Amino acid sequence: MSEDIKARIETLRKRPEFLAAARARRQPANAMLVQARERDDGSDTVRVGFTCSKKVGNAVARNRAKRRMREVARLTLPTKGVPGWDYVLIGRRDATAERPFELLIKDLEYALRKIHGPSK
């Protein structure tokens, strides 16, 4: 997707949507794990979900990590995400909450490039 075209972003909310992404491609990055799958519904939206297990820390740490991932996705996925794909960002212990924000953005961009190949 070119830099000037912005995809519409929706949020994954239902467990089956998360499970479908979990069965698809995975790409680790320093601060998160990105799971991605192409949908076959013909939609032109990018859907994204966020999750952090209790391994990430207490509720405060998990919520901070998810807030940071939401903001990274909001800034990155409209231009770097591929319409018709679902992405799930999974937080990592210490790394997601503590990593400098600019590096979080680079981590997500790296994962998207790896998932979608050299043309991305």
ROTORDREN-484362 format. One record per atom (N, C-alpha, C, CB): residue in one letter; x, z, y. Coordinates in steps of 0.1 Angstrom, whole numbers. Each point is the difference from the previous one (the first is absolute). Last residue first. Glycine has a CB too. Layout:
% residues N
a / X / Z / Y
...
END
This chain:
% residues 120
k / 66 / 8 / -46
k / -7 / 11 / 8
k / 10 / 6 / 9
k / -16 / 4 / -18
s / 27 / -37 / -15
s / -6 / -6 / 11
s / -7 / 10 / 9
s / -4 / -20 / -14
p / 27 / 31 / -28
p / 9 / -3 / 12
p / -7 / -6 / 12
p / 18 / -3 / -17
g / -47 / 35 / -17
g / 11 / -10 / -1
g / 7 / -3 / 12
g / -13 / -9 / -19
h / -23 / 42 / 10
h / -5 / -13 / 3
h / 11 / -11 / -1
h / -17 / 10 / 14
i / 26 / 37 / -21
i / -12 / -2 / -8
i / -4 / -15 / 1
i / -8 / 24 / 4
k / 45 / -8 / 21
k / 3 / 0 / -14
k / -12 / -4 / -8
k / 17 / 18 / 4
r / -22 / -12 / 42
r / 8 / -12 / -2
r / 3 / -1 / -15
r / 10 / 2 / 23
l / -33 / 36 / -9
l / -9 / -11 / 1
l / 8 / -13 / -3
l / -14 / 12 / 17
a / 38 / 28 / -14
a / -8 / 0 / -12
a / -9 / -12 / 0
a / 0 / 25 / -1
y / 26 / -18 / 39
y / 8 / -3 / -11
y / -8 / -1 / -13
y / 19 / 12 / 11
e / -40 / 3 / 28
e / 3 / -14 / 1
e / 8 / -5 / -12
e / -1 / 2 / 25
l / -7 / 44 / -22
l / -13 / -7 / -3
l / 3 / -15 / 0
l / -14 / 19 / 9
d / 49 / 9 / 5
d / -2 / 1 / -14
d / -13 / -7 / -4
d / 11 / 22 / 1
k / 0 / -21 / 45
k / 9 / -9 / -8
k / -2 / 1 / -15
k / 16 / 2 / 19
i / -40 / 28 / 9
i / -5 / -13 / 2
i / 9 / -10 / -8
i / -9 / 6 / 23
l / 23 / 38 / -23
l / -12 / -1 / -8
l / -6 / -15 / 1
l / -5 / 25 / 4
l / 41 / -13 / 24
l / 5 / -3 / -14
l / -12 / -1 / -10
l / 21 / 12 / 5
e / -28 / 0 / 40
e / 4 / -14 / 0
e / 4 / -4 / -14
e / 8 / 2 / 24
f / -20 / 44 / -16
f / -11 / -9 / 0
f / 4 / -15 / -1
f / -13 / 17 / 13
p / 42 / 24 / -35
p / -3 / -5 / 14
p / -10 / -12 / -1
p / 23 / 7 / 7
r / -24 / 31 / -45
r / 8 / -12 / 3
r / -4 / -5 / 15
r / 0 / -7 / -25
e / -21 / 45 / 1
e / 12 / 3 / 7
e / 8 / -13 / 5
e / 1 / 21 / -13
a / -43 / -19 / -15
a / -2 / 8 / 12
a / 12 / 1 / 9
a / -17 / 13 / -13
t / 20 / -37 / -28
t / -10 / -6 / 8
t / -2 / 8 / 13
t / -12 / -9 / -20
a / 43 / 25 / -13
a / 4 / -13 / 6
a / -11 / -5 / 10
a / 14 / -5 / -20
d / -20 / 46 / -8
d / 9 / 1 / 11
d / 2 / -13 / 8
d / 11 / 18 / -13
r / -36 / -26 / -31
r / 4 / 13 / 4
r / 11 / 0 / 11
r / -7 / 8 / -23
r / -26 / -50 / 19
r / 10 / 6 / -8
r / 4 / 14 / 6
r / 9 / -23 / -8
g / -55 / -14 / 8
g / 10 / 8 / 7
g / 10 / 7 / -10
g / -16 / 4 / 18
i / -14 / -51 / -20
i / 1 / 13 / -6
i / 12 / 8 / 6
i / -10 / -9 / -22
l / -26 / -36 / 31
l / 13 / 7 / 4
l / 0 / 14 / -5
l / 2 / -15 / 21
v / -28 / -34 / -33
v / -1 / 14 / 0
v / 14 / 6 / 3
v / -19 / 0 / -17
y / -11 / -50 / 23
y / 13 / 8 / 0
y / -4 / 15 / -1
y / 12 / -18 / 14
d / -35 / -35 / -22
d / -2 / 14 / 2
d / 14 / 6 / -1
d / -24 / 0 / -10
w / 6 / -53 / 24
w / 8 / 9 / -8
w / -4 / 15 / 3
w / 19 / -17 / 0
g / -35 / -24 / 23
g / -4 / -1 / -14
g / 8 / 10 / -9
g / -7 / -24 / 4
p / 31 / 8 / 40
p / -14 / 2 / -2
p / -4 / -3 / -15
p / -4 / -8 / 24
v / 52 / 28 / -8
v / -6 / -12 / -4
v / -15 / 1 / -2
v / 21 / -7 / -11
g / 17 / 34 / 44
g / -8 / 1 / -12
g / -6 / -14 / -3
g / -5 / 24 / 4
k / 31 / -15 / 36
k / 8 / -1 / -12
k / -8 / 0 / -13
k / 19 / 10 / 12
t / -39 / -4 / 32
t / 8 / -12 / 1
t / 8 / -3 / -13
t / 2 / 4 / 24
p / -32 / 34 / -20
p / -7 / -12 / 6
p / 8 / -12 / 1
p / -13 / 16 / 13
l / 32 / 26 / -31
l / -8 / -9 / -9
l / -8 / -11 / 7
l / -2 / 20 / -14
t / 30 / 15 / 37
t / 7 / -10 / -7
t / -9 / -10 / -8
t / 18 / 16 / -3
l / -31 / 23 / 32
l / 9 / -8 / 7
l / 5 / -12 / -7
l / 6 / 20 / 12
r / -35 / 11 / -33
r / -7 / -5 / 11
r / 9 / -10 / 8
r / -14 / 21 / 1
a / 33 / 4 / -36
a / -8 / -11 / -5
a / -8 / -7 / 11
a / -2 / 12 / -22
v / 27 / 26 / 33
v / 10 / -11 / -5
v / -9 / -12 / -4
v / 18 / 17 / -7
e / -41 / 22 / 16
e / 4 / -6 / 13
e / 10 / -11 / -4
e / -3 / 21 / 12
r / -13 / 4 / -48
r / -11 / -7 / 7
r / 4 / -7 / 12
r / -16 / 17 / -9
m / 47 / 11 / -13
m / -2 / -12 / -7
m / -12 / -8 / 6
m / 9 / 11 / -21
r / -1 / 31 / 39
r / 11 / -8 / 3
r / -1 / -14 / -7
r / 15 / 20 / 3
r / -46 / 14 / -13
r / -2 / -5 / 14
r / 11 / -10 / 4
r / -11 / 22 / 6
k / 14 / -1 / -48
k / -10 / -10 / 0
k / -3 / -5 / 14
k / -10 / 11 / -20
a / 41 / 24 / 14
a / 5 / -12 / -6
a / -10 / -11 / 1
a / 14 / 14 / -16
r / -27 / 28 / 31
r / 9 / -6 / 9
r / 6 / -13 / -6
r / 6 / 23 / 9
n / -35 / 3 / -36
n / -7 / -7 / 11
n / 9 / -6 / 10
n / -18 / 17 / -3
r / 37 / 7 / -33
r / -7 / -12 / -5
r / -7 / -7 / 12
r / -2 / 11 / -23
a / 22 / 30 / 32
a / 11 / -10 / -2
a / -7 / -13 / -5
a / 17 / 18 / -5
v / -45 / 20 / 11
v / 5 / -4 / 13
v / 11 / -12 / -2
v / -4 / 24 / 9
a / -15 / -3 / -48
a / -9 / -9 / 7
a / 5 / -5 / 14
a / -18 / 12 / -12
n / 56 / 1 / -22
n / -13 / 6 / 2
n / -9 / -10 / 8
n / 11 / 24 / 0
g / 26 / -48 / -27
g / 1 / 13 / 6
g / -14 / 5 / 2
g / 20 / -6 / 12
v / -4 / -33 / -38
v / 5 / -2 / 14
v / 1 / 13 / 7
v / -10 / -23 / 0
k / -9 / 20 / -43
k / 15 / 0 / -1
k / 6 / -1 / 14
k / -1 / -10 / -23
k / -46 / 6 / 13
k / 4 / 13 / 4
k / 15 / 2 / -1
k / -21 / 9 / -8
s / 3 / -58 / 18
s / -3 / 10 / -10
s / 5 / 13 / 5
s / 2 / -17 / -19
c / -20 / -28 / 46
c / 12 / 9 / -2
c / -4 / 11 / -10
c / 8 / -4 / 24
t / -26 / -48 / -2
t / -1 / 12 / -9
t / 13 / 7 / 0
t / -17 / -11 / -14
f / -15 / -33 / 37
f / 11 / 9 / 1
f / -2 / 12 / -9
f / 3 / -7 / 24
g / -20 / -50 / -15
g / -3 / 14 / -3
g / 13 / 9 / 1
g / -20 / -8 / -15
v / -2 / -45 / 32
v / 11 / 10 / -3
v / -6 / 13 / -3
v / 15 / -13 / 16
r / -26 / -45 / -10
r / -5 / 14 / -2
r / 12 / 9 / -3
r / -23 / -9 / -8
v / 11 / -41 / 34
v / 11 / 8 / -7
v / -6 / 14 / -1
v / 19 / -14 / 10
t / -47 / -35 / -6
t / 4 / 13 / 5
t / 12 / 6 / -8
t / -24 / 4 / 9
d / -5 / -45 / -15
d / 12 / -2 / 8
d / 4 / 13 / 7
d / -7 / -23 / 4
s / -21 / 9 / -53
s / 0 / 6 / 13
s / 13 / -3 / 8
s / -15 / 18 / -10
g / 1 / -30 / -37
g / 0 / -10 / 10
g / -1 / 6 / 14
g / -11 / -15 / -15
d / 15 / 36 / -30
d / -13 / 0 / 6
d / -1 / -10 / 12
d / -3 / 23 / -7
d / 40 / -6 / -25
d / -6 / -13 / -3
d / -14 / -1 / 6
d / 14 / -1 / -21
r / 35 / 30 / 33
r / -14 / 1 / -4
r / -5 / -15 / -3
r / -4 / 22 / 14
e / 55 / 2 / -18
e / -8 / -11 / 7
e / -14 / 1 / -6
e / 20 / -15 / 3
r / 17 / 56 / 3
r / -7 / -9 / -9
r / -8 / -10 / 8
r / -1 / 17 / -18
a / 41 / 28 / 20
a / -7 / -12 / 6
a / -7 / -8 / -11
a / 16 / 0 / 20
q / 13 / 50 / -5
q / -7 / -8 / -10
q / -8 / -11 / 6
q / -1 / 21 / -16
v / 45 / 12 / 32
v / -11 / -9 / 3
v / -5 / -7 / -12
v / 10 / -3 / 23
l / 18 / 51 / -7
l / -2 / -10 / -11
l / -12 / -8 / 5
l / 10 / 15 / -19
m / 27 / 14 / 50
m / -13 / -1 / -6
m / 0 / -10 / -11
m / -11 / 5 / 22
a / 49 / 7 / 6
a / -9 / 10 / 4
a / -14 / 0 / -7
a / 12 / 0 / 21
n / 25 / -32 / -30
n / 6 / 13 / 2
n / -10 / 11 / 2
n / 20 / -11 / 9
a / -38 / -29 / -37
a / 8 / 0 / 12
a / 5 / 14 / 2
a / -13 / -19 / 11
p / -10 / -12 / -54
p / 5 / 12 / 7
p / 7 / -3 / 12
p / 2 / 11 / -22
q / -41 / -38 / -5
q / 12 / -2 / 7
q / 4 / 13 / 6
q / -4 / -24 / 4
r / -33 / -1 / -42
r / 5 / 12 / 7
r / 13 / -3 / 6
r / -12 / 15 / -16
r / -36 / -42 / -5
r / 14 / 0 / 4
r / 4 / 13 / 7
r / 0 / -24 / 2
a / -44 / 29 / -31
a / 6 / -13 / 5
a / 15 / 3 / 3
a / -22 / -8 / 9
r / -12 / 41 / -23
r / 3 / -9 / -11
r / 8 / -13 / 4
r / -20 / 9 / -12
a / 3 / 23 / 44
a / 10 / 7 / -8
a / 5 / -8 / -12
a / -10 / 22 / 7
a / -26 / -36 / 21
a / 13 / -2 / 7
a / 11 / 6 / -9
a / -11 / -1 / 23
a / -33 / 8 / -37
a / 4 / -14 / -1
a / 13 / -3 / 6
a / -24 / -6 / 0
l / 7 / 49 / 6
l / 4 / -2 / -14
l / 4 / -15 / -3
l / -15 / 19 / -7
f / -4 / -6 / 49
f / 13 / 5 / -1
f / 6 / -3 / -14
f / -6 / 18 / 17
e / -38 / -30 / -10
e / 8 / -8 / 8
e / 15 / 4 / 0
e / -19 / -4 / 15
p / -15 / 31 / -36
p / 3 / -13 / -8
p / 9 / -9 / 8
p / -22 / 2 / -12
r / 7 / 39 / 34
r / 10 / 1 / -10
r / 3 / -12 / -8
r / -8 / 23 / -2
k / -9 / -25 / 53
k / -6 / 3 / -13
k / 11 / 0 / -11
k / -21 / -10 / 7
r / 28 / -1 / 40
r / -6 / 13 / 0
r / -5 / 4 / -14
r / -7 / -4 / 23
l / 40 / -32 / 12
l / -5 / 3 / -14
l / -6 / 14 / 0
l / 17 / -16 / -11
t / -14 / -14 / 56
t / 6 / 11 / -7
t / -7 / 1 / -14
t / 5 / 12 / 21
e / 7 / -55 / 15
e / -11 / 9 / -5
e / 7 / 11 / -8
e / -18 / -19 / 0
i / 32 / -23 / 39
i / 4 / 11 / -9
i / -13 / 8 / -4
i / 24 / 1 / 10
r / -10 / -54 / 8
r / -9 / 11 / 2
r / 3 / 10 / -11
r / -18 / -14 / 10
a / 55 / -21 / 11
a / -10 / 2 / -11
a / -9 / 12 / 4
a / 15 / -11 / -18
k / 15 / -24 / 50
k / -2 / 13 / -4
k / -12 / 1 / -10
k / 9 / 8 / 22
i / 30 / -45 / -1
i / -13 / 2 / -6
i / -1 / 14 / -5
i / -1 / -24 / -7
d / 42 / 8 / 26
d / -11 / 0 / 10
d / -14 / 2 / -5
d / 15 / -15 / 13
e / 26 / 13 / -40
e / 0 / 11 / 8
e / -11 / 1 / 10
e / 24 / 0 / -2
s / -28 / -26 / -46
s / 8 / -1 / 12
s / -2 / 12 / 9
s / -1 / -25 / -1
m / -3 / 22 / -54
m / -8 / 0 / 12
m / 9 / 0 / 12
m / -19 / 12 / -12
END
